[in-house]
Amino acid sequence: MRFVLAIISFVVAAVMIGAGIAQRTILLEPDQADLSTTSSTGAAVTVIDGAALNAYDGSQTVTISGSDEIVAAYGRTTDVLAWIGDTEYTEIGYDAETGKLTSELVPGAEKEVPSIKGSDLWLDEYARADSLGLTVKVPSDISFIVVSDGVKAAPANVAISWPLDNSTPWAGPLIIAGAVALLLGLAFLLWATNHMRSSRGPRRKPQKMPKVPRKPLYKPSRKAAIEKPSTGRRAAAGMIAVPLVLVGALVLTGCTADFAADKTGPSASPTAVPEGAEVPPPAATVRQIQRIVADISATTAKADAAKDATLLGTRFQGAALELRVANYAITTADAAQAALAAIPAGPVKVTLPQQTDTWPRTVFAVIQDDEDSTIPPLALFLEQEDPRSNYKVSYAVTLEPSAVLPKVAPAALGTSRIADDSAVLRLSPDELALGYADILEKDVDSDAYLDFEAEGDSLRSSVGVTYKATVRAGLPSTATVTFGHALGAADPIAFATNDAGAIIAVNLNEITTVTPVEAGAAVNPTGQVKALSGLAISTKGVVATYGDQLLFYVPPSSSDAKIVLLGYTQGLVKAGEVG
């Protein structure tokens, strides 16, 4: 019985070890899937659709070749197609039935496109010569756009590969269990052998021999002779020969060291959104906005150094552009005048994109320079007019030291932009600037005084009623000053907050006019007014326009809370002689 158990153990060991080794050798599946295609459409643009990129699970390794110059970028599929517009392009898709990539020409009225480099739409971009290889992990709503120079045919060869999980979790346990069975068989074999030796061979009951006469009268024939069974060690050696040969064969079998390799790759978690909510996606991701702000900072630094208004115009517009260009003129005419503060490159502390999949698009961001605590936080409103335009700074507002921003939605969700004439707020965006201007001129006598919070509002003390009275008192009797206000050229921008209120940026122009009141009298402008107007003296009078970029928190109409000035940026934007 012991020999039988040993043989069974050896057979089980051979089967288990063989199965484990086979899983890591002849039965091992490929470790990646590969698909490729070559297009012959000659279109200047190629789009690799998100469905093709996600034909298999896992990260995607994309290899592109077939052109001396290769430029590729990826972004949301809707953004990629919006950027292409009415230009023909080659679409690389995936046919689930055949399991192959497809190449199809999508017709369009245009044949060429501008460079895709530097577009704010892309999540990332790459440029190489001859061949481009990169590994990403993007969801199915992300697509690649590939061009050469936008005029010549796009690279024709596209290959995509995905890592496959060819791990064999049972190979290790099978080999280990087989080894245990092998050891158990050896133990049974040694036990049986030792037992047989100690008992000097198997015991058999001897056959009963017939009695032989003491004096046989004849010689026994050979047929009567009974062969005595063999006993002892020789017999034992013959019985264990087969098991020993089997043991030798099993011991010589190999095993693998990579039987429990885990090839599971990293996975991306989808952004959580309220259940059942159907809202447009955010205009840009946090990563995009960080890159945009960094580029704005670098462009502004170059423009400021050269006082280049054209370069500045590639990243500024509206009230922010008007103020900075005026400052270029002022500092050029009088180097003693202070330049505007630089735009920090980051970090971006608050990111709030608009919920939209159309254009124009708007983003709110707050930048805080961690290296220099003396620089106050800067709030930016960025706007993108169309898919091929980059974001531009419409408002750049320095926050008040005591400002506390209201709670807003996470960047992954974004927020809605509120209409200028919305009645859901305590004051609508198009009423806000003039209401605050009335307070700057009348203070407590203003009809809007009770709507605004006075505490923490440093602009009132800087240019409010008290300041205006001081200016009047400082003028000679031969001149007089009047103060007025008007809406600036920039439109209001209002973003909804979590409490149904809004963060609103408005543009207000404050107008100061100094005129002589006696014949022969004249006005002598000084400082920035003199530098910008180019006037040393005027008998007609001088008018100066100061542009205010104001940022407010406005509570909902149902709230008793007051409107709070979160920050402002003010500067001279126009100056000249009274007409």
Protein Blocks (a to p, Z undefined) as FASTA:
>chain_A
ZZmmmmmmmmmmmmmmmmmmmmmmmmpccfbdcdddddfklpabdcddfklmmmpgcjdd
dddehifbdcdddddfklmmmmnmmaccddddddfknopacddddddfbfbdcdfehiak
bmbdcddehiacddddddfkbccdddfkomaccdfbdcddddddfbdfklmmmmmmmmmm
mmmmmmmmmmmmmmmmmnnpaaddddddddddfbdcbdcdfklpccdddedjklmmmmmm
mmmmmmmmmmmpccdfklmccfbdcddddddddehiacdddfbdfklmmmmmmmmmmmmm
mmmmnopaklmmmmggcjllmmmmmmmmmmmmmmkbccdddddfbdcfbdcddddfbdcd
ddddddddfklmkbccdddddddfbfkbccddfbdcdddfklccdddddfklopadddfk
lckbfbdfklmmmmmmmmmmnmmmpmklmmpcfehpaklmmmmmklmmmmmmmpcfkbcc
dddddddfbdcdddddfkopacdddddddddddddfbehiacddehjllmmnopabdfkb
pcdddddddddddddfkbcbdcddfbdcdddfbdcddZZ
